[in-house]
Amino acid sequence: MALDESQQSDPLVVIRNGKEIILQAFDWESHKHDWWINLDTKVPDIAKSGFTTAWLPPVCQSLAPEG
């Protein structure tokens, strides 16, 4: 399934052709840094690298210092 030109430039288009590449965009140490800000600035480069999806943790408020 080919995407038309408008879909190729739309970052919200979900590709569901079995060729998705998922980036695990966090780890257990992410809470120690400004990871969300850092990740946000890298989205264009991540997309250019071929990733079609990023897996992010759900937002929560935890009593644990790790988040």
C-alpha positions, 0 to 999 in steps of 0.5 A: 500500500503506497502512501500519497504525498499528503500522507507521507508528510503527515506525522500522524498517519499510522502505517499498518502494512506490517513494515512498522519499526518501533523504537522503545523510547525510554528505559529505567534510567529515563527519569534521571534526565530531561528525557521527554524534552530530549526525545521531543527534539529528536523526533525528526531525526528518529523518523528519518532513521526509519522508525514509524512508531515510538513506544512510550510509558503511560503517564503516571504519578508514582511514589517511587523515585523511578517514576 
